[in-house]
């Protein structure tokens, strides 16, 4: 990671106690920006449902594939 930092900021890395703010100021001064996005807590169960559906569908496909492979080799 130090190789990807701007040269003036490399002396601050690795970040020690109390140095994180200095590193972030140095990076901001050289044009680095951070974007933080988050999802509201009210969408938690929506995402849980979507993730569960994806995993159930993948598990079903893997079971179907395994059954087909076993039946084909057994015959």
C-alpha positions as CSV (number, residue, x, y, z in Angstrom):
1,X,0.0,0.0,0.0
2,X,2.7,2.6,0.7
3,X,3.7,2.4,-3.0
4,X,0.3,3.6,-4.0
5,X,0.4,6.7,-1.7
6,X,1.6,10.1,-3.0
7,X,5.3,10.6,-2.1
8,X,4.7,13.3,0.6
9,X,2.2,11.0,2.3
10,X,4.4,7.9,2.5
11,X,6.3,9.2,5.6
12,X,3.1,9.1,7.5
13,X,2.4,5.4,6.7
14,X,2.1,3.1,8.6
15,X,-0.5,4.9,10.6
16,X,0.4,5.0,14.3
17,X,-1.6,6.3,17.2
18,X,-2.8,9.8,16.4
19,X,-1.4,9.9,12.9
20,X,-4.6,8.8,11.0
21,X,-5.9,12.4,10.8
22,X,-2.6,13.6,9.3
23,X,-2.6,10.9,6.7
24,X,-6.2,11.7,5.7
25,X,-5.4,15.4,5.5
26,X,-2.3,14.6,3.3
27,X,-4.4,12.4,1.0
28,X,-7.2,15.1,0.8
29,X,-4.6,17.7,-0.1
30,X,-3.4,15.5,-3.0
31,X,-6.9,15.1,-4.4
32,X,-8.0,11.8,-2.8
33,X,-11.6,11.7,-1.9
34,X,-13.8,9.2,0.1
35,X,-17.4,8.4,-0.7
36,X,-19.4,6.6,2.0
37,X,-22.8,5.2,1.1
38,X,-25.1,3.2,3.3
39,X,-28.5,1.6,3.2
40,X,-31.1,2.7,5.8
41,X,-31.8,0.2,8.6
42,X,-35.4,-0.2,7.3
43,X,-34.1,-2.1,4.3
44,X,-32.4,-4.7,6.3
45,X,-35.1,-7.4,5.9
46,X,-35.4,-6.6,2.2
47,X,-31.7,-7.3,1.7
48,X,-31.9,-10.4,3.9
49,X,-34.8,-11.7,1.7
50,X,-32.9,-11.0,-1.5
51,X,-29.8,-12.7,-0.2
52,X,-31.7,-15.7,1.1
53,X,-33.5,-16.1,-2.3
54,X,-30.2,-16.0,-4.2
55,X,-28.6,-18.7,-1.9
56,X,-31.7,-20.9,-2.0
57,X,-31.7,-20.7,-5.8
58,X,-28.0,-21.5,-6.1
59,X,-28.4,-24.4,-3.7
60,X,-31.3,-25.8,-5.7
61,X,-29.2,-25.5,-8.9
62,X,-26.3,-27.3,-7.3
63,X,-28.5,-30.1,-6.0
64,X,-30.1,-30.5,-9.5
65,X,-26.6,-30.6,-11.1
66,X,-25.4,-33.2,-8.5
67,X,-28.5,-35.4,-9.0
68,X,-28.1,-35.3,-12.8
69,X,-24.4,-36.1,-12.6
70,X,-25.0,-39.1,-10.3
71,X,-27.9,-40.5,-12.3
72,X,-25.9,-40.1,-15.6
73,X,-22.9,-42.0,-14.2
74,X,-24.9,-44.6,-12.5
75,X,-26.8,-45.7,-15.7
